[in-house]
Amino acid sequence: MSPRFHPDQTAAGDALTALMLETFRLNGRLLAAGDRLVEPVGLTSARWQVLGAIAMAGRPEPVAHIARDMGLTRQSVQRVVDVMAAEGLVAFADNPHHRRAKLVEMTVRGRAAYDAAIVRHTTWSNALADGLAEADILAALALLRAVRGRLEDAAAAVAEPPSEAATTDPSLA
């Protein structure tokens, strides 16, 4: 492994930092490969990801929910959804729970593009996984999920307002 990223960093911290950097590189390669993979069906990686989030939800959802599930900002997903709506891949429906936050649903054209992308993805991912141990893949998946969970917990802790008791009784601080 490379030398310490910082003198105060632990060996585990160094390893995690190396994993983060490798994840950034992997993400770039995945996006480029995804663009090449789904270009013949008229998608980009970003559009494919949004269609996938809609498909995985199993029901139409507002952009904010799609963005949360993808780990992205609402604004970035909104831009992609607006383009996809203009191209007839998704449509907006009334939301009975919120007047302004429309629900996003796949159109027939969007479902056809998504299904075609999944067929291409299945062949590609099977070939990419060939020779890799399933147990290793599952261990990597578990580790990435654990790191993501810690990041989400930390973000939630920062976003939580102080409790009422903490704001009214200084002795509880």
C-alpha positions in Angstrom: 0.0 0.0 0.0 1.1 3.6 -0.5 2.5 5.7 2.3 0.1 7.4 4.7 -2.1 10.1 3.3 -1.5 12.0 6.5 0.8 11.3 9.5 -2.2 11.2 11.9 -4.2 8.8 9.8 -4.6 5.2 11.0 -3.9 2.2 8.8 -7.7 1.6 8.5 -8.2 5.2 7.6 -5.5 4.9 4.9 -7.1 1.8 3.5 -10.5 3.5 3.4 -9.1 6.5 1.7 -7.5 4.3 -0.9 -10.9 2.6 -1.4 -12.6 6.0 -1.8 -10.1 7.0 -4.4 -10.5 3.7 -6.3 -14.3 4.1 -6.1 -14.0 7.5 -7.7 -11.9 6.0 -10.5 -14.3 3.1 -10.8 -17.3 5.4 -11.0 -15.8 7.3 -13.9 -15.1 4.0 -15.8 -18.6 2.8 -15.0 -20.2 5.9 -16.3 -18.2 5.8 -19.5 -18.9 2.1 -20.0 -22.5 2.7 -19.3 -22.8 5.4 -21.8 -21.2 3.1 -24.5 -23.5 0.2 -23.4 -26.8 2.1 -23.6 -26.1 4.5 -26.4 -27.5 2.1 -29.0 -30.9 2.2 -27.2 -30.9 6.0 -27.0 -29.9 6.4 -23.4 -27.0 7.8 -21.4 -25.8 6.4 -18.1 -27.7 9.2 -16.3 -31.0 8.5 -18.0 -30.5 4.8 -17.5 -29.9 5.4 -13.8 -33.1 7.5 -13.4 -35.2 4.9 -15.3 -33.6 2.2 -13.1 -34.6 4.1 -9.9 -38.1 4.5 -11.2 -38.3 0.8 -12.0 -36.8 -0.3 -8.7 -39.3 1.9 -6.8 -42.1 -0.1 -8.4 -44.4 2.9 -8.5 -44.2 6.5 -9.7 -42.4 8.8 -7.3 -41.6 12.5 -7.1 -38.1 13.7 -8.2 -37.0 14.3 -4.6 -37.6 10.6 -3.8 -35.9 9.4 -6.9 -32.9 11.6 -6.1 -32.8 10.4 -2.5 -32.8 6.8 -3.6 -30.0 7.5 -6.0 -27.9 9.5 -3.5 -28.1 12.6 -5.7 -29.4 16.1 -5.5 -33.0 16.8 -6.5 -31.8 19.5 -8.9 -29.5 17.2 -10.8 -32.2 14.5 -11.1 -34.8 17.2 -12.1 -32.6 18.3 -15.0 -32.3 14.7 -16.3 -36.0 14.0 -15.8 -37.0 17.2 -17.6 -34.9 16.2 -20.7 -36.4 12.6 -20.5 -39.9 14.0 -20.4 -39.2 16.2 -23.4 -38.0 13.0 -25.2 -41.0 11.0 -24.2 -39.2 8.6 -21.9 -41.0 9.6 -18.7 -44.2 11.5 -18.0 -45.5 13.5 -15.0 -48.6 12.6 -13.1 -50.5 14.3 -10.4 -49.4 13.5 -6.9 -52.3 13.0 -4.4 -49.9 13.8 -1.5 -48.4 17.1 -2.9 -49.8 19.5 -5.3 -46.5 20.8 -6.8 -44.3 17.7 -6.6 -45.5 15.7 -9.6 -44.9 11.9 -9.8 -42.5 10.7 -12.5 -43.5 7.5 -14.4 -42.0 5.7 -17.3 -43.8 5.9 -20.6 -44.1 2.9 -22.9 -41.1 4.3 -24.8 -39.1 4.7 -21.6 -40.0 1.1 -20.5 -38.9 -0.3 -23.8 -35.5 1.6 -23.6 -35.0 0.5 -20.0 -35.8 -3.1 -20.9 -33.4 -3.0 -23.8 -30.7 -1.5 -21.6 -31.2 -4.3 -19.0 -30.7 -7.0 -21.7 -27.5 -5.4 -22.8 -26.4 -4.9 -19.2 -27.0 -8.6 -18.3 -24.7 -9.8 -21.0 -22.0 -7.2 -20.1 -22.2 -7.7 -16.3 -22.0 -11.5 -16.7 -18.9 -11.2 -18.8 -17.4 -8.6 -16.4 -18.0 -10.9 -13.4 -16.6 -14.0 -15.2 -13.6 -15.3 -13.2 -14.5 -13.2 -10.1 -15.6 -15.1 -7.0 -19.2 -14.3 -6.0 -18.2 -14.3 -2.3 -15.6 -11.6 -3.1 -18.2 -9.5 -4.9 -20.7 -9.9 -2.1 -18.0 -9.0 0.5 -17.1 -5.8 -1.5 -20.8 -5.0 -1.7 -21.3 -5.4 2.0 -18.3 -3.1 2.7 -19.5 -0.4 0.4 -23.0 -0.6 1.9 -21.5 -0.3 5.4 -19.4 2.8 4.4 -22.4 4.4 2.7 -24.5 3.7 5.8 -21.9 5.5 8.0 -21.9 8.5 5.6 -25.7 8.6 5.7 -25.8 8.4 9.5 -23.2 11.1 9.8 -25.1 13.4 7.4 -28.4 12.7 9.2 -26.7 13.6 12.6 -25.5 16.9 11.2 -28.9 17.7 9.6 -30.9 17.0 12.8 -31.9 20.1 14.7 -31.0 20.2 18.4 -33.7 18.6 20.6 -36.1 20.8 22.4 -34.6 19.8 25.8 -31.1 20.9 24.6 -32.5 24.3 23.5 -34.4 24.9 26.8 -32.1 23.4 29.5 -28.4 24.3 29.2 -27.5 21.6 31.8 -28.5 18.9 29.3 -25.9 20.1 26.7 
